[in-house]
């Protein structure tokens, strides 16, 4: 469009912050990372910093936009960062899982904040519950992470505030968690065995969202394990089938998904 301007969309400042103080200096080869941050650039080195920056635009839709028919936003930092061509050299060998887990915890924190500020019922957000369930499964499996759990039944404002704080603590710890291939394999097998928990959820919406965050998590674990020379023959094809199962939430078939998940679990073999 003739009236469009290049700086009206996503620009450098969207991620790196207002550029007036760093624009002229950030390409200098003699500048240290600390000097760039001191000049006003947003610190994006850690997965926690990246998650906080990206979630602002990729997690929440205002009710008016949602009611107008905009598709639901889904924030999953690792895969979305991979699909965005990088303009930096990554030095963290476990950045994939650091980004995935820190991003999911930050997404839950932001969802919880919206529940608090908009006075909506937590149970009305099946994706909120699904993210909480995923974080609960993960922290119970990785003992060095802060414990995280969803209270049962209706929640008070105080409980929601505690959840907001605990998910932020988890995000900070997740960004620095000392992953090993044993950790990743154990968590992958644990998540692949949760089929019965999908079928126990009431309502297709809740089932579909829980299945969706589960498949995304297993995908990132499988990708990261491949990067560390750990592969499971046939698992990628079976995971493709699970992605197909969750592609259309309105027609989600829980029994079929549980069967496909069992096949995927079998492809992982025994520890």
Number of C-alpha atoms within 10 A of each C-alpha: 4 4 4 8 8 7 9 7 9 9 11 12 14 14 15 17 16 14 17 11 14 18 15 9 14 18 10 9 7 9 11 11 13 10 14 19 15 13 16 16 22 19 18 15 12 16 26 25 18 21 27 17 18 20 19 12 12 17 17 17 14 8 9 9 11 13 10 8 8 12 10 12 12 14 22 25 26 23 16 15 15 10 9 8 8 9 6 6 6 10 8 11 12 20 17 21 25 25 28 26 29 32 28 27 27 27 30 26 26 21 20 25 17 14 20 18 9 9 10 12 11 20 14 11 16 18 22 21 20 21 22 24 18 20 22 15 17 20 18 15 17 16 9 12 19 16 17 19 16 14 10 6 8 9 13 11 12 10 13 19 15 13 21 20 15 18 26 20 19 24 31 23 18 26 23 18 18 12 15 12 16 11 13 19 18 15 21 23 18 15 20 21 16 17 20 13 13 20 18 11 14 9 10 18 17 23 24 27 22 24 29 20 20 22 21 18 23 20 20 21 21 21 16 20 22 13 13 13 8 12 15 13 10 12 19 16 11 19 22 13 16 25 16 12 23 22 13 11 16 10 12 19 16 21 13 12 23 22 13 18 25 17 16 24 22 16 17 17 11 7 7
